[in-house]
Amino acid sequence: MTRICKIVVAGVLACVAAAPALAQGHPEERLNTRLVGTHDLQGRSAYHPLPIEQGGRRILYVGHHAGEALNPLTGRVEVNGTSIVDVTDPARPVYLHHIPATGDAQGAQMVQVCSGADLPGADPGATYLLRANGNQSH
């Protein structure tokens, strides 16, 4: 075997041997955590996730960067806005709803949620969502 072939074979073997270790990540990257479940969020990039206990469930509100994606729940391409995901069972998150940004806005990155029980004069059984609407409101 020529010297060049030996070098190529050695390089390939080194890459193959290192692949499992690289795929596992570094222990310090997952200290005291473990992946329980994931959701693709309809392919929308997430900026601001906010988990809230609501009606005995854990609901995740997610603000998205500018862009657009197909919403399989409606069958329409929608401008990115806010996703609402039930994460009560974190191993099996359920995508509940997508609220697109409005007007000419692209995305709704920032999300805040408040129970009506915490707001004077509000419906105590309601949950209120406050979000940025692109760069039109903050």
C-alpha positions in Angstrom: 0.0 0.0 0.0 1.4 3.4 -0.9 2.1 6.0 1.7 -0.7 8.3 0.5 -3.2 5.4 0.7 -2.1 4.6 4.2 -2.6 8.3 5.2 -6.0 8.4 3.7 -7.1 5.1 5.3 -5.8 6.3 8.7 -7.7 9.6 8.3 -10.9 7.8 7.5 -10.5 5.4 10.4 -9.9 8.3 12.8 -13.0 10.1 11.6 -15.1 6.9 11.9 -13.7 6.3 15.4 -14.4 9.8 16.5 -17.9 10.1 15.2 -19.7 8.4 18.1 -17.9 10.6 20.6 -18.8 13.7 18.7 -22.4 12.7 18.4 -22.7 12.3 22.2 -21.6 15.9 22.9 -19.6 17.0 25.9 -20.8 16.2 29.4 -20.5 19.9 30.5 -23.0 20.8 27.7 -25.7 18.8 29.3 -24.9 19.0 33.0 -28.0 18.3 35.1 -30.2 18.1 32.0 -31.5 15.6 29.6 -33.5 15.8 26.4 -37.0 14.7 27.1 -38.9 15.7 23.9 -38.8 18.0 20.9 -41.1 19.7 18.5 -40.3 21.3 15.1 -42.6 24.3 15.7 -43.7 24.0 12.0 -40.1 24.8 11.0 -40.2 28.3 12.6 -37.1 29.6 14.3 -37.8 30.2 18.0 -36.7 33.3 19.9 -38.5 33.6 23.2 -40.1 30.5 24.8 -42.3 31.1 27.8 -43.7 28.1 29.7 -46.9 28.9 31.8 -49.1 26.7 34.0 -52.6 27.2 32.7 -55.7 25.3 33.6 -53.8 22.4 35.0 -51.6 22.1 31.9 -48.1 23.4 31.0 -48.4 25.6 27.9 -45.4 26.9 26.1 -45.7 30.3 24.2 -43.0 30.8 21.7 -42.2 34.0 19.9 -40.6 33.6 16.4 -38.2 35.6 14.2 -39.3 37.0 10.9 -40.2 34.6 8.2 -43.0 32.4 7.1 -43.9 28.7 7.1 -46.7 26.3 6.2 -49.1 25.9 9.1 -50.4 22.2 8.8 -53.3 23.1 11.1 -54.7 25.6 8.6 -53.1 24.4 5.4 -51.9 28.0 4.7 -48.4 29.6 4.6 -48.4 32.1 7.5 -46.1 34.9 8.6 -44.2 33.8 11.7 -45.8 35.0 15.0 -46.4 33.1 18.2 -46.7 29.4 18.6 -48.7 27.8 21.4 -47.7 24.3 22.4 -49.0 22.0 25.2 -45.9 20.6 27.0 -47.8 19.0 29.9 -46.2 15.7 28.7 -42.8 17.0 27.7 -42.0 13.8 25.8 -45.0 14.4 23.6 -45.6 18.1 23.0 -48.8 19.0 21.2 -48.8 22.0 18.8 -52.1 23.8 19.6 -52.1 27.0 17.6 -50.1 29.6 15.6 -51.0 33.2 15.8 -49.4 35.0 12.8 -48.0 38.5 13.1 -50.5 41.1 11.8 -50.3 43.8 9.2 -46.9 44.1 7.5 -45.1 42.8 10.6 -42.7 39.9 10.3 -42.4 37.8 13.4 -43.4 38.3 17.0 -40.3 37.6 19.0 -41.2 38.8 22.5 -44.0 37.0 24.4 -45.5 37.7 27.8 -48.5 35.9 29.3 -50.6 36.8 32.4 -53.4 35.2 34.2 -56.6 37.2 34.4 -56.6 36.4 38.1 -53.5 38.7 38.4 -55.1 41.6 36.6 -57.5 44.0 38.3 -60.9 43.9 36.6 -59.9 41.1 34.2 -61.7 37.8 33.7 -60.0 35.6 36.3 -60.5 32.5 34.0 -58.8 34.1 31.0 -55.1 34.2 30.0 -53.8 37.3 28.4 -51.0 37.3 25.8 -48.9 40.4 25.2 -46.4 40.2 22.3 -44.3 42.3 20.0 -45.7 42.5 16.5 -42.6 42.6 14.3 -41.0 46.0 14.7 -44.4 47.7 14.8 -45.1 47.4 18.5 -43.1 46.5 21.6 
